[in-house]
Amino acid sequence: MAPRILVVDDTPDVRQIHRRLLDGSGMEVFTAENAIQALIAVRHAAPDVVVTDVDMPVMDGLDLCRELRANATTRDVVVVVVTGGAPDHAEAALDAGCDAILGKPCSRTLLLATIRRLLHRRRR
């Protein structure tokens, strides 16, 4: 069964790039343009992984991670933060419960390897 990936980013081009990359790698991909939409999508689609930006309007990616971790049905969803923000985002992302932090622009190889590694670890 293909892993279900939710890509959350307020920039349409970034969502499209991640969608093409992940879909082309055999993953089932859906997107949201902000964290509020992501929380709604998570309730309906139950992703295995959420790939999210940090800086977004309405609710940021770190608050999204905190919300996912606070809910018993979503606390085990893998969360990968992809950010172009300051280095302090890394520490804040780990504090929020994110599983991995990658810098923007993120290489295709690194994003795929990170997702696969985290899914493999979760399935053990």
Backbone as a ProteinNet text record, in pm:
[ID]
protein_1_A
[PRIMARY]
MAPRILVVDDTPDVRQIHRRLLDGSGMEVFTAENAIQALIAVRHAAPDVVVTDVDMPVMDGLDLCRELRANATTRDVVVVVVTGGAPDHAEAALDAGCDAILGKPCSRTLLLATIRRLLHRRRR
[TERTIARY]
84	0	88.8	56.4	136.2	119.5	229.7	218.5	137.3	57.4	-23.7	51.1	76.8	156.2	70.9	65.9	0.9	109.5	107.6	202.6	130.6	188.3	126.9	224.1	184.5	267.6	178.5	200.5	117.9	160.6	270.9	318.6	276.7	190	140.4	251.2	356.1	464.7	534.8	553.8	618.8	529.5	400.6	307.8	314.1	314.9	316.4	446.7	559	688.6	691.7	651.9	650.8	551.7	435.7	334.4	390.8	450.4	506.2	616.2	704.5	815.1	764.7	677.4	631.3	537.4	449	358	436.8	540.3	625.7	708.4	713.2	787	693.7	569.8	476.3	399.3	397.1	323.7	191.9	93.1	-34.8	-26.1	-43.5	-17.7	-142.6	-167.5	-269.4	-211.2	-271.5	-210.5	-308.7	-250.9	-326.3	-243.1	-310.6	-235.6	-207.8	-263.4	-230.3	-259.2	-220.5	-232	-376.7	-463.9	-605.9	-664.2	-638.3	-684.3	-621.1	-496.6	-427.5	-496.3	-535.5	-603.9	-735.6	-806.6	-931.4	-900.7	-799.1	-761.5	-716.3	-644.4	-595.2	-711.8	-817.7	-935.2	-1000.6	-994.2	-1060.8	-970.7	-841.9	-753.4	-650.1	-629.5	-535.5	-400.4	-319.1	-189.2	-90.9	7.4	118.2	222.9	235.8	337.5	277.5	314.1	282.5	415	427.5	544.2	495.2	550	495.6	602.8	563.2	642.5	621.3	705.2	685.6	607	658.7	596.5	479.8	359.6	237.9	137.4	48.7	-55.6	-158	-236.4	-344.4	-289.6	-209.4	-149.2	-18.6	88.6	216.3	234.2	338.6	364.9	399.3	456.1	488.7	362.7	268.2	140.1	64.1	76.1	16.1	72.2	202.9	266	216.7	211.1	162.2	19.1	-64.4	-203.8	-209	-127.3	-124.6	-78.2	23.5	77.3	-20.3	-104.3	-197.9	-320.6	-342.6	-461	-421.6	-491.9	-458.7	-463.3	-550.8	-562.4	-456.3	-388.2	-288.4	-148.1	-131.3	-1	113.5	82.6	188.5	216	147.5	173.6	315.2	392.1	527.2	515.9	592.3	590.8	731.8	742.2	868.7	851	933.7	931.2	1034.2	989.5	1080	1070.9	1180.2	1174.9	1293.3	1266.2	1371.7	1403.1	1344.9	1356.9	1489.3	1494.5	1615.2	1652.8	1780.4	1825.2	1749.4	1694	1619.9	1491	1447.6	1331.1	1357.4	1481.4	1514.3	1486.9	1534.8	1511.5	1363.2	1295.6	1151.9	1073.3	1114.7	1046.6	1062.6	1181.2	1202.5	1121.5	1118.2	1038.2	889.6	844.2	703	670.1	772.4	749.2	768.5	828.4	852.7	956.8	944	1034.4	1162.2	1155.4	1272.8	1255.8	1369.3	1371.6	1466.9	1416.2	1497.6	1495.1	1605.3	1613.1	1559.2	1505.4	1461.4	1575.1	1600.7	1537	1587.8	1499.8	1531.6	1552.5	1657.5	1681.9	1579.9	1547.3	1453.4	1502	1630	1687.9	1675.1	1706.3	1700.1	1556.4	1462.1	1322.3	1271.7	1294.1	1248.4	1316.1	1445.6	1518.1	1468.5	1441.9	1393	1256.4	1166.2	1031.7	1039.6	1114.5	1125.4	1186.4	1289.6	1355.9	1258.8	1185.2	1091.8	975.4	925.8	818.5	867.4	988.4	1045.3	1060.5	1108.3	1126.7	990.5	888.6	756.7	693.9	719.1	658.2	722.9	836.7	905.5	827.6
-118.5	0	125.3	219	341.6	429.7	486	580.1	702.7	751.6	871.7	990.8	1090.6	1207.1	1332.6	1413	1544	1649.8	1731.3	1841.6	1970.6	2045.5	2168.9	2284.3	2377.2	2494.6	2602	2726.7	2836.1	2881.3	2828.6	2863.8	2755.5	2790.4	2689.9	2616	2687.7	2622.7	2515.9	2543.8	2446.4	2323.2	2345.2	2232	2146.5	2212.3	2140.5	2062.2	2121.9	2054.5	1930	1944.8	1829.5	1723	1767.8	1672.4	1588.2	1653.8	1581.7	1484.5	1531.5	1448.8	1324.3	1343.4	1232.4	1140.1	1197.6	1118.1	1032.3	1091.2	1018.9	909.9	909.7	807.7	701.5	700.1	597	624.6	747.8	783.7	850.6	834.2	900.8	1036.4	1144.3	1278.8	1364.8	1438.4	1541.6	1663.5	1780.2	1904.9	1991.3	2084.5	2188.5	2315.1	2431	2556	2621.9	2566.6	2616.3	2507.2	2532	2430	2401.3	2499	2475.6	2377.8	2401.4	2308.3	2170.4	2169.4	2042.5	1962.1	2027.6	1956.5	1896.5	1967.7	1915.2	1795.4	1808.7	1700.7	1575.8	1595.1	1482.8	1400.8	1467.2	1395.9	1307.6	1349.9	1277.1	1177.7	1203.8	1124.2	1040.8	1063.8	986.2	962.2	1067.3	1049.8	973.7	913.8	851.2	955.6	1056.9	1160.9	1296.1	1396.8	1536.3	1606.4	1665.3	1746.7	1890.4	1971.2	2104.8	2213	2329.5	2450.9	2499.5	2589.8	2648.9	2778.3	2874.3	3006.3	3006.5	3007.1	3012	3101.7	3165.7	3245.9	3154.6	3209.8	3144.2	3062.3	2960.7	2875.6	2823.3	2826.6	2782.3	2630.5	2580.9	2437.7	2378.5	2457.7	2406.7	2388.6	2482.5	2465.2	2346.2	2325	2207	2080.6	2073.8	1957.5	1938.7	2045.2	2036.5	1982.3	2030.5	1983.3	1833.7	1791	1649.9	1564.4	1610.4	1535	1530.4	1631.6	1639.8	1550.5	1500.3	1420.3	1272.5	1187.9	1045.2	978	1021.3	956.8	1002.5	1113.1	1164	1173.7	1136.9	1158.4	1080.1	970.8	891	924.7	1024.9	1067.4	1125.4	1084	1136.8	1281	1372.2	1512.5	1555.2	1598.3	1648.2	1796.2	1879.1	2023	2056.6	2129.3	2179.9	2331.5	2394.7	2538.5	2613.2	2732.9	2822.6	2924.8	2904	2999	2992	3067.6	3081.2	2948.2	2932.6	2810.2	2779.7	2882.2	2856.3	2779	2770.4	2688.1	2541.8	2497.8	2357.4	2319.9	2397.9	2368	2376.3	2478.2	2492.8	2376.5	2328.6	2215.7	2088.4	2064.9	1947.5	1958.8	2076.9	2098.5	2075.5	2104.6	2086.4	1939.5	1855.4	1713.7	1666.6	1750.2	1711.1	1599.4	1514	1399.6	1433.2	1531.4	1570.3	1713.9	1782	1919.9	1925.1	1974.9	1988.5	2133.4	2180.7	2317.7	2332.5	2451	2485.1	2557.6	2533.2	2429	2292.6	2195.4	2060.5	1972	1896	1808.2	1695.4	1653.2	1542.3	1418.3	1388.3	1269	1272.6	1385.8	1397.7	1386.6	1451.3	1444.5	1300.9	1233.5	1094.9	1002.3	1016.7	931.3	953.7	1077.9	1109.6	1047.5	1063.5	1006.2	854.6	792.4	645.8	595.3	663.6	623.1	632.8	742.9	762	663.8	634.5	535.1	396.3	363.4	233.3	220.7	325	325.7	312.3	378.6	374.4	236.6	166.3	35	-75.5	-50.1	-153	-189.9
0	0	0	-83	-95.8	26.8	76.4	188.8	148.9	241.5	218.7	277.6	192.8	231.6	217	321.9	317.6	311.4	205.9	190	226.5	321.1	369.5	346.6	260.4	232.7	173.4	212.1	160.5	20.9	-30.8	-163.6	-263.3	-358.4	-453.5	-529.2	-569.9	-644	-559.7	-431.9	-344.2	-328.2	-308.5	-298.2	-424.7	-539.4	-667.5	-686.5	-651.5	-664.2	-576.2	-450.7	-359.5	-406.9	-454.6	-503.3	-617.7	-716	-831.1	-789.1	-704.6	-657.4	-584.6	-489.9	-406.7	-483.1	-563.5	-644.3	-744.1	-801	-895	-829.8	-698.4	-623.4	-566	-615.1	-574.4	-446.5	-403.1	-282.1	-319.3	-234.6	-254.5	-186.5	-262.1	-211.7	-219.3	-111.8	-112.2	-44.8	-66.1	-20.3	57.2	132.9	203	199.3	191.8	181.4	315.4	423.2	556.8	659.5	781.7	885.9	925.3	918.3	949.2	848.2	719.1	616.1	635.9	679.7	703	812.9	921.1	1029.9	982.7	898.6	841.9	752.4	666.9	575.9	651.2	760.1	839.8	894.2	935.4	988	882.8	756.8	649.3	577.1	573.3	488.7	563.5	691.2	773.9	705.3	691	625.2	713.4	648.4	719.8	755.5	667.6	683.8	649.3	728.9	697	670.3	551.7	515.8	518.5	609.7	628.7	633.5	586.3	602.6	745.9	791.9	924.8	912.5	837	827.9	730.9	787	706.5	778.3	702.4	766.5	834.5	918.7	992.3	1108.9	1081	1183.9	1126	1202.6	1146.3	1157.8	1093.7	1091.7	1226.1	1315.6	1448.2	1532	1519	1587.5	1529.7	1399.9	1338.1	1401.6	1415.8	1477.3	1620.5	1696.5	1835.3	1840.1	1748.2	1743	1710	1615.4	1579.1	1696.9	1766.6	1880.6	1999	2011.4	2124.2	2105.7	1984.1	1955	1947.6	2020.9	2026.5	1889.6	1802.1	1670.4	1571.1	1598.9	1504.1	1563.6	1688.2	1752.9	1690	1618.2	1557.3	1410.8	1357.4	1219.7	1214.5	1115.9	1097.6	1048	1110.3	1070	1028.1	902.1	847.7	818.3	878.5	854.9	748.5	647	542.7	550.7	593.1	619.2	560.5	517.3	471.4	579.1	695.4	805.6	877.7	982.6	1063.7	1130	1165.8	1232.3	1362.2	1425.7	1549.2	1523.8	1397.2	1364.1	1396.3	1379.9	1404.7	1549.9	1641.6	1783.4	1817.6	1766.6	1792.2	1732.9	1615.3	1550.9	1633	1682.7	1767.8	1896.1	1955.2	2076.3	2051.8	1929.9	1895.2	1867.4	1854.4	1831.3	1689	1604.8	1465.7	1460.9	1360.4	1346.7	1270.5	1180.3	1102.3	1055	1037.9	989.2	870.9	756.9	636.9	592.2	536.2	488.1	347.1	317.5	182	112.7	-10.5	-90.1	-47.3	-52.1	-7.8	-130.3	-130.3	-244	-246.6	-364.7	-384.6	-310.7	-326	-264.8	-113.4	-53.7	91.3	142.7	77.1	120.4	113.2	1.1	-12.6	87.8	104.8	199.4	342.1	377.2	511.6	535.3	440	453.5	463.7	376.9	378.8	509.2	556.7	682.3	799.6	806.6	917.6	909.9	791.5	777.7	816.5	775.5	810.3	962.7	1024.2	1170	1240.7	1188.8	1251	1240.3	1131.5	1108.8	1190.1	1248.9	1327.8	1449.3
[MASK]
++++++++++++++++++++++++++++++++++++++++++++++++++++++++++++++++++++++++++++++++++++++++++++++++++++++++++++++++++++++++++++

